[in-house]
Amino acid sequence: MPEVVTLGETMVLMNPDSSGPLKYVTRFTKQIGGAESNFAIGVVRLGHGAGWISRVGNDEFGKYIVAFIRGEGVDTSQVKFDPDAPTGLYFKERREYGESKVYYYRRGSAASRLSPEDLDPDYIGSAKFLHVTGITPALSESCYRTVKEAIKIAKSRGVKVSLDPNIRLKLWSKERAREVIMELAAQSDIILPGLSEGAILVGEREPEKIAAKFLDQGIETVVVKLGKEGAYFASGSESKFVPGYPIERVVDPIGAGDGFAAGFIAGLLKGYSIEESVKLANAVGALATTVTGDVEGLPTMDEVAVFQGKKEGVDR
């Protein structure tokens, strides 16, 4: 059984072959994208087992997604093919400067029909971590109930729960996002917010204050992501800023946060301290930005070691 289990929607990503507004783009590369499957692939590349629970359409896109994720070594035995709903789709719009944009075509998708009945308690209960995000409960009422049930199962079986808020305001309002994610946070052991998410969820913009507010909720470990600056963590009596790794040229920033989460959880699975786990997370997140695509830049441990200067790379 996998060491880490996650659940959520993965879509076909149409990645433009050139930057600029989509109305001027004529060529796209078909890839995949989904926060939870990105995370699962990242965990596997770092040497640990991960399983992904989802629904996809019983269509060519759904078959492509499952084949790709299975090919990366992620367990897909809990994925169901839905004959009555399509696989989701989204387009990325890349800019040379500023943030990339995404355009979703996912309303009524197969994954939005996830329900608590899709969960196998023994599958979740056999893991060491359940990783959830704030994206899945935003997709539908049934997805919201599914995430809550997955957390309930995990807590009843002694499985640690990690939560990446991953707020997507194209999916719901700030008010609803705050209400639901704070409800899920209260049941989580680990939370991984960014600065902007901290402002939405707890009304604070400083890492230390964001962490303090979540610790007050009873969460064991808070890691505040600071982008290229690194991350700040707090857990009980321990807290520290961990500097990031500067990247000379960011090619594609989308997926970096999922890589960060994968690096942090993989570090804990390896028995690293929280600080060492954050260092690994920073490295994985940085490397994820150097390649076009949501998962293509997620590194192996050997690649991380070379990047961190712990090992000499051999290219020829």
JOSUL-V528177 format. One record per pair of residues at least 12 apart in sequence whose C-alpha atoms are under 7 Angstrom apart, sorted by the first residue. I is the first residue (numbers start at 1). J is the second residue. D is the distance in Angstrom with one decimal. If there is no record, write none. Layout:
I;J;D  I;J;D
This chain:
1;126;6.4  1;127;7.0  2;49;4.6  2;50;4.8  2;51;5.6  2;127;5.9  3;48;6.8  3;49;5.2  3;50;5.9  3;127;4.6  3;128;5.2  3;129;6.6  4;49;6.4  4;50;4.7  4;51;6.3  4;127;5.4  4;128;5.9  4;129;4.8  4;130;5.8  5;50;5.7  5;51;4.7  5;52;6.0  5;124;6.4  5;127;6.4  5;129;6.4  5;130;5.0  5;131;6.3  6;36;6.1  6;51;6.3  6;52;5.1  6;53;6.2  6;130;5.7  6;131;4.9  6;132;5.9  7;36;6.2  7;52;5.5  7;53;4.5  7;54;5.8  7;132;6.5  8;36;5.8  8;53;6.6  8;54;5.6  8;136;5.4  9;34;5.9  9;54;6.2  9;111;5.3  9;136;6.9  10;32;6.9  10;33;5.6  10;34;4.1  10;37;6.6  11;32;5.8  11;33;5.5  11;34;6.1  11;87;6.5  11;88;4.7  11;89;5.0  11;90;6.7  12;30;6.8  12;31;6.0  12;32;4.6  12;33;6.3  12;61;6.6  12;88;6.5  12;89;4.9  12;90;6.4  13;30;5.8  13;31;4.9  13;32;4.8  13;33;5.6  13;89;6.1  13;90;5.2  13;91;5.8  14;28;5.6  14;29;5.7  14;30;4.9  14;31;6.3  14;90;6.3  14;91;4.8  14;92;6.4  15;28;5.2  15;29;5.1  15;30;6.3  15;31;6.9  15;91;6.2  15;92;5.4  16;28;4.3  16;29;6.3  16;92;6.7  16;93;6.8  17;29;6.6  19;93;6.9  19;94;4.9  19;95;5.2  19;96;6.7  20;93;6.7  20;94;6.0  20;95;5.5  21;93;6.4  22;93;6.1  32;65;6.6  33;294;5.7  35;258;5.9  37;52;6.5  38;255;7.0  38;258;6.1  38;294;6.8  38;295;5.7  39;258;5.0  39;259;6.0  39;261;6.7  39;262;5.2  40;52;6.9  40;74;6.6  41;72;6.3  41;74;6.3  42;259;5.9  42;262;5.3  42;298;5.7  43;262;5.0  43;263;6.9  43;266;5.9  44;73;6.5  44;74;6.7  45;299;6.4  45;300;4.9  46;266;6.7  46;300;5.0  46;301;5.3  48;266;6.9  49;74;7.0  50;74;5.4  50;75;6.3  51;74;5.5  51;75;4.4  51;76;6.2  52;74;6.9  52;75;6.3  52;76;5.7  52;78;6.8  53;76;6.9  53;78;5.0  53;79;5.2  54;78;6.8  54;79;4.7  54;80;6.5  54;111;6.1  54;114;6.9  55;79;5.5  55;80;4.8  55;81;5.8  55;82;6.5  55;110;5.5  55;111;4.6  55;114;6.4  56;80;6.4  56;81;5.2  56;82;6.0  56;86;7.0  56;87;5.1  56;110;5.1  56;111;5.8  57;81;5.4  57;82;4.8  57;83;6.1  57;85;5.5  57;86;4.4  57;87;4.5  57;110;5.3  58;81;4.9  58;82;5.3  58;83;5.0  59;86;7.0  61;87;6.2  62;87;5.6  82;110;6.0  85;108;6.8  85;109;5.5  85;110;4.7  86;109;5.1  86;110;5.5  87;109;5.6  87;110;5.7  88;105;6.0  88;106;4.4  88;109;5.4  89;104;6.3  89;105;5.1  89;106;5.9  90;102;6.7  90;103;5.5  90;104;4.4  90;105;5.6  91;103;5.2  91;104;6.6  112;139;5.5  112;140;5.8  112;143;6.3  113;142;6.5  113;143;6.8  114;142;6.2  114;143;5.4  114;146;6.8  115;142;5.2  115;143;6.0  115;145;7.0  115;146;5.1  116;145;6.6  116;146;4.4  116;149;6.2  121;153;6.1  124;154;6.3  125;153;6.9  125;154;5.8  125;157;5.3  125;159;6.4  127;159;6.4  128;159;5.2  128;160;6.2  129;159;5.5  129;160;4.7  129;161;5.7  130;154;6.8  130;159;6.7  130;160;6.2  130;161;4.9  130;162;6.3  131;161;5.9  131;162;4.8  131;163;6.0  132;162;6.4  132;163;5.1  132;164;6.5  133;163;5.5  133;164;4.7  133;165;5.4  133;166;6.0  134;164;6.5  134;165;4.6  134;166;5.3  134;167;5.9  134;181;6.2  135;166;6.1  135;167;6.5  135;168;6.6  138;171;6.0  138;172;6.3  139;171;7.0  160;189;6.1  161;188;5.0  161;189;5.3  161;190;6.4  162;188;5.9  162;189;6.0  162;190;4.5  162;191;5.8  163;185;6.8  163;188;6.5  163;190;6.1  163;191;4.8  163;192;6.3  164;191;5.9  164;192;4.9  164;193;6.2  165;181;6.6  165;192;6.9  165;193;5.8  167;197;6.8  174;200;6.8  178;200;6.7  178;201;5.1  182;201;6.9  186;217;5.9  186;218;6.8  186;219;6.7  188;219;6.3  189;219;5.1  189;220;5.1  189;221;6.4  190;219;6.3  190;220;6.1  190;221;4.8  190;222;5.9  191;221;6.6  191;222;5.1  191;223;6.4  192;222;6.1  192;223;4.9  192;224;5.8  192;225;6.8  193;223;6.7  193;224;5.2  193;225;6.1  194;224;5.4  194;225;4.6  194;226;6.4  195;207;7.0  195;224;6.8  195;225;6.7  195;226;6.6  198;210;5.7  207;224;6.1  207;232;6.4  211;234;6.2  220;235;5.8  220;236;6.8  221;234;6.0  221;235;4.5  222;234;5.4  222;235;6.4  228;244;5.5  228;245;6.5  228;246;6.1  229;243;5.8  229;244;5.0  230;242;5.7  230;243;4.4  230;244;3.5  230;282;6.1  231;243;6.5  242;279;6.7  244;282;5.5  245;282;6.7  245;283;6.4  245;286;6.4  247;286;6.7  250;289;5.5  250;290;5.6  251;289;5.8  251;290;5.1  251;291;5.8  251;292;6.1  252;289;5.0  252;290;6.5  252;291;6.2  252;292;5.3  252;293;6.8  253;289;4.7  254;294;6.0  255;288;6.7  255;294;4.7  255;295;6.8  256;285;4.5  256;286;6.7  256;288;5.2  256;289;6.0  257;285;6.2  259;284;5.5  259;285;4.9  259;288;6.5  259;298;6.4  260;281;4.3  260;282;6.0  260;284;5.8  260;285;4.5  261;281;6.5  262;281;7.0  263;277;6.9  263;280;5.4  263;281;4.0  263;284;5.9  264;277;4.8  264;278;5.6  264;280;6.4  264;281;4.8  267;280;6.6  283;304;6.6  284;298;6.5  284;299;6.4  284;304;7.0  287;299;6.8
